[in-house]
Amino acid sequence: RGKRRVAAVANSSLGTAKKRLPPKMLCCICGVSMETNPSSMCIQCLRANVDITAGIPTQLILHQCRNCARYLGHSTSTSAWVDCELESQE
């Protein structure tokens, strides 16, 4: 019985395929080994060198009517006074 068990284990290990690891490359800035990506940079170098908020305005001038407390909406179709709460989607 012992020999059959050893043979069964040996045969079962032959049939399993090896898992492929993702290809590795060196970061173009710091040289650390990493998985390949389109930027060729590691996460730390990406965070230090790429500004994902570029082009997004961080400040806005909001006009409020003194009489009715409505806000001037700046939509692409029309600019109208809108009655809404602060921090609402409008």
Secondary structure, 3 states (H helix, E strand, C coil): CHHHHHHHHHHHHHCCCCCCCCCEEECCCCCCEEECCCCCCCHHHHHHHCCCCCCCCCCCCCCECCCCCCEECCCCCCCCEECCCCCCCC
